[in-house]
Amino acid sequence: MPELPEVETSLRDLEPLLRERTVAAAQVTWQRTIATPMLDEFLARIVGQRFVGFTRRGKYMIFQMEGGDYLIVHLRMTGRLSVEAGDAAADAHTHVLLTLDDGNTLHFRDPRKFGRMWLVQNPSTVVGALGPEVWDRSFSVAALAKMLAGRKAPIKALLLDQRIAAGIGNIYADEVLFAARIHPARSAGSLRPAEVKRVHAAIRDLLARAVERGGSSLGGASTNYRRPVGSEGITGGFQDEHQVFRRTGQPCPRCGGPIERMVVAQRSTHFCPHCQPYA
């Protein structure tokens, strides 16, 4: 968390604020936020570069800079980018500040300190191992069936594997499997062709609807995802459409039975045992 819908929403919100803006100054207060290059080189290279391109790979935001570099950002659990007025105070959790030529500042705030930035000339050095984007033609029903065939691992675990489809995390894996009526602990290789087709359709549909609603914000006042609009940000809206995720004990929206929780691939997993039978 954030997952594909939250990252896509953040990128769309940031593009009109950053496009054609030049980095006038840079400050890093938590050195480990910068994965590569070394901090001194990062600071020297990023200053003077202009934001000219905006793309996403899975959960990674990729900002193309005019000087030939790419600034890649992974928010991990609690990272958040926001463009704020130049005189806006940076709190203790703000670890990177990029002052822009229009007087505003790009803040990277990350209370858990798991988020990372890379400044590279070739994005594939960071994102090259990722699987296909879920809306790419290469991510077809046949391609998904091939990736799942013969696999003994639980389907939930493979949906979390970024080499299968880039961008799916714990929230949307649970929601996809509920929509497809598949038990999360079933071995991926046991899915029949019609079931693979349902999973594929659910992935594309759910993620598209989540992007339309601005992603999912969880945790109340201490939510770990807010859109990068204003200093405090605004929450997404798709959490209101969750059917099973973090709804343990609540009634299933289909059958009315209680949603249950189990652990699959060391991740908290939510499902309806009636609507998602193991058999």
N, C-alpha and C positions, 0 to 999 in steps of 0.2 A: 504494500500500500504506500503510495498511489500506484494504480495499475493503468492499463492502456487508456481507458476513458478519462481518467484524471490527468494523465500526462498530455493526451491530445487536447483536452480542454485548456490546460495551462498554456500550451504552445500557441493555440489559437488566440488566447487572450493577450499573450505577450507580443505576438508579431506586430500589430499596429503600433505598439509602444516602442519597439526596438528597431524596426526596419529603418535602415539608413542612418541610424544613430552610431556615433563613434565613441569608443571608450577613451575618456580623457584622463582617467586615473584609476588605479586599482589598489585595493587593500584586502589582505587576507589575515584573519585573526586566529584561524585554526588550520594549521599547515596541512594536516592530513586530509582536509577536504580536497586538496589538489592531488589527484592520483598521478598525473604526469603532465608536464615535465617537472623538474625541481622548481621549488617556489620562486627563486630569483629569476629563472628563465620564464616562468609563467607570467610574472609581473612585467618583465621586459617585453615579452611578445604580445601580450593582450592589449597594452596601451597603444592607442593610435589606430586600432583596427575597427572596421565598420561592420555592423550586422547586415548581411545581404541575403541570407537564405535561411529557411526555417523548415526542418523536416523532423520526423520521428521514426525511430526503429524500436519496436516493442515498448519498453518503459523508459527509453532514452530520448531526451530532447537533443537535437543536433542543430547548432547554430553555425551557419557558414559565415566566415569572416572574409572581408575583402582581400586581406593580405595572404590568403591561401590556407589559413588554418581553419580548423573546425573546433568550436567549443562544444563539448558534449557534457550533458548534465544528467545524472541519475539521482532522483529525489530520495530513493530508498524508502524508509518508513515515515519520516517526518519532515523531509526537506520541502521548501517552498521558495519559489522565486517571485519577486514582486518589484514593480517599478514605482518608486516613491519620490516625493519632492526632495530636492537636494538637502533641505534643512531638516528632514525627518530623522529623528534619533534612531540609532541602531541599538537594539537590545542585546543582552548577553548571549543570545542564541544566534545572532547574525554573524556568520563566519566569513562571508565574502561580500565586498562592496565594489561595484563597478560604477564609477561616476561617468555620466554620459554628457555629450556635448550640448545637450539642451538644458542642462542644469539638474535633471533628474538623476536618480541613482538606482541601479539594479541591485537589490538585496537578495542574498541567499541565506535564508534562516533555516536552522536545522537543530532542534533541541536534542535529538538522539545522536547527532554527529555521525550518522551512517552514510549520508549523501556524499557523492563524489563528483568532481569535475575533471575533465581531460582536455588538454589543448593539443591537438594532433593535426598532422597534414593528411592523414588517411583514416577516415572513420572506421574502416573495416578492421583496424587494429583493435578497436574497442567492441564493435558490434558485429563483427564478421561471422561469429559462431551462432548468431541467432537464427531461428527458424523463420518461415515465411510470415509476412503480415497477413492478418486474417481476411482482408478484403482483396488480396492479390489473387490473380488468376491461378497462380501456382498452388494456392491453398484450396484445392478442389476436394470434393468428397472422395474421389479415387486416391488422391495424394494422402489424405488423412487416413483412409483405410490401410494404405500401404505402411504408414508409419506406426499404426497400432497393431498390425498383423503379427501374431505370434508372441506378443509381449505379455508377460505374466504380471507385470507391475499393475497396481490399481489404476483405473482410468483417471481418478482424481490426481494421482501423482504425475501422470503423463501430461495432463492438461497444465500442470504447473511447470513442466519442463519447457524452458524457453526455446529449445531446439525443435519442439513440435509445432508450436505456434507462438509467435512473439507477443508478449504483453498481457497474457492471462495470469491472474494471481488468485489468491485464496477466495476473495469475494465472488468473482465471476465464475470461477470453476464450480463452486457450489450452486450458483444460480443456473448455470448452463446445464448441469446434470439434473437439476430438478425439472427444468423446462423439457429436457429430453427424456425424463422418466427413467434415468439410469442410476443404479446404486453406485455410490462413489468408490466402494471397495471392490467392485467387480474387476477382474483382470481385463486389461484393455483388449487383449486378443480374443476374448470371449464375445465381444460385441458383434452382433449380426449386421449385415449390410444396411438394413432399415434403421438400426440403432445408430450406426455411424453417421448415416444421413441426418438423423435427428440431432445428434451432437453438433455436427457441422453447421446446420441451420441455426441452432440455438446460439452458437458462438457468434455468428455474424449478426443475428438479430439483436441479441442482448447487448453486445458491445456498441452497436450503432445507437440503440435507444439510450444507453448510458451516456454516450457522448452528447446526444441531443439534450439530455437533462443536466449536463455539466458535471457528470461523475457522481461519486458517492462520498458523502462526508459522514463520518462516524465519530462518536465520543462526546457529543454535546459541546459544552463550552471549550473543552480541550481537544476538539477534533484534530485529527492528524492530516486533514486535507482541507484546504480552502483555496478557492480560485484566486489567481494573482491580480485581484482588482482592489486597489486601495491598500492602505497599511494593514488593516485587519482582515481583508479579503472577504469573500462571500462563499457560502457553502454551496455544494452541488445539490441536486434534487433527486438523484436516482435511488438514494437510500429509502425513499418512501415507496419504492416499487420492489424492494427486496422481498422475495417469497420465503426463503429459508435462512439466509445468512444471519447469524446471531439472533435467531428467533426460537431458541431452544425452549420447549414446553408450550409455545404458542400454537394456536390451531393452524393446520395446513390450509392454505387458501383454496385448495382443490377439494379435499375430503373431510376436513375438519378435525382430523386426528392430530396428536401432538408432534411437533417437530422435534427430532432427536439430534443429539450431538455425539460424535465419535472422533477418534484421531486416525487420520490416514496420512501416511508419509510424514509423520510428525507434525501435521497441521490440523488445527481444529476444523472439523467438518460438520456441516449441518445438512440434514436431509429428512424426507418424510418416508418412513419405512413402509407405509401402505402404497404410496404413489411411486416409490422407487424400490421395488422388491429386489432382493439379491439374485433370485433365480433368473 
